[in-house]
């Protein structure tokens, strides 16, 4: 019996160490979802789905078999200006500038769309997509109005640009929270060429 006691103590200590290591390993696999982001889990064991979306709570992510990514749900500002002048309906060159606030829509379909189209892109690349869409629609709509109509209807133009841009941005899972035109100025003919 004297020789068995140290062996039992050693085995008990090893079991305790193994239990602590397993516990630490299991706890390290659990990831909590921050309130301003969606967690995207992809990889093996998702029962036919390409990925799972978590917008609250948490999930266990299996190392080596699954990947965890975060998709921001925060609102981002983007300045909308064009390097080339806009042309009004009456052919006058002008400069139009504005500021938009955009974000990933909060519903699961939009988050899934944003995960497929935007995950892995930098905030600058995503901002460029939004900026190009809004600028293109602003250019098209400014071309349907005279200079006088543009000056008198800045708020109306902003609403039309926002409405025209939304379908394009919905294809990326994005929405525009607000859009304001803060600059409209005529350019001299020499700058337009």
C-alpha positions, 0 to 999 in steps of 0.5 A, spaced: 500 500 500 505 504 501 508 504 494 500 505 491 499 512 494 504 516 491 502 513 484 494 515 486 496 522 487 500 523 481 495 520 477 490 524 480 494 530 479 495 528 472 487 528 471 486 535 474 491 538 469 488 534 463 481 537 466 484 544 466 487 544 459 480 541 456 476 546 460 481 552 458 481 549 450 473 549 450 472 556 453 477 558 448 473 556 442 467 560 445 466 567 442 461 572 444 458 577 438 460 584 440 453 588 439 456 592 433 458 586 429 455 580 426 459 574 427 460 569 421 462 562 422 464 558 416 467 551 415 465 544 417 459 542 421 454 547 419 449 542 416 449 544 409 450 552 410 455 556 407 456 559 414 452 561 420 450 568 422 450 570 429 448 577 431 447 576 439 450 571 444 456 567 442 458 561 438 463 555 439 468 555 433 472 549 432 479 550 431 482 548 424 475 546 422 471 553 422 473 560 421 470 566 425 470 573 421 466 579 424 462 584 419 461 591 422 454 593 423 456 600 425 454 607 421 460 609 416 460 616 413 462 617 406 464 624 402 461 624 395 464 629 390 466 628 383 473 629 380 469 631 374 464 636 374 457 635 373 453 638 368 446 640 369 440 639 364 442 646 361 449 644 360 452 648 365 458 645 369 457 645 377 460 642 383 456 638 387 458 635 394 455 631 400 455 626 405 452 620 406 451 615 412 451 608 410 451 601 414 450 594 413 442 592 414 441 589 420 436 583 417 439 576 416 438 576 408 442 583 408 448 580 413 448 574 409 449 578 402 454 583 405 458 577 408 458 574 401 460 580 397 464 585 402 467 580 407 475 581 406 474 588 403 477 594 407 473 599 410 476 604 404 474 599 399 467 598 401 466 606 402 469 606 395 463 602 392 458 606 396 461 613 393 461 610 386 454 608 387 451 615 390 456 619 385 453 616 379 446 617 381 447 624 383 450 625 376 445 622 372 439 626 376 443 632 376 443 632 368 435 632 368 435 638 372 437 645 370 441 649 374 436 653 377 432 647 379 438 644 382 439 650 386 432 651 389 431 643 390 437 641 393 433 637 399 429 634 393 435 632 389 438 629 396 432 625 397 432 622 389 439 620 390 438 616 396 432 613 393 436 611 386 442 609 390 438 604 395 437 598 390 444 598 388 447 598 395 441 593 397 445 588 392 451 589 397 447 588 403 448 596 405 443 601 406 444 609 406 441 612 413 442 619 411 444 623 405 445 631 405 448 635 399 452 640 403 455 644 396 453 646 390 457 651 386 457 653 378 464 652 375 467 656 370 467 654 363 474 653 363 474 648 368 469 644 365 474 642 359 
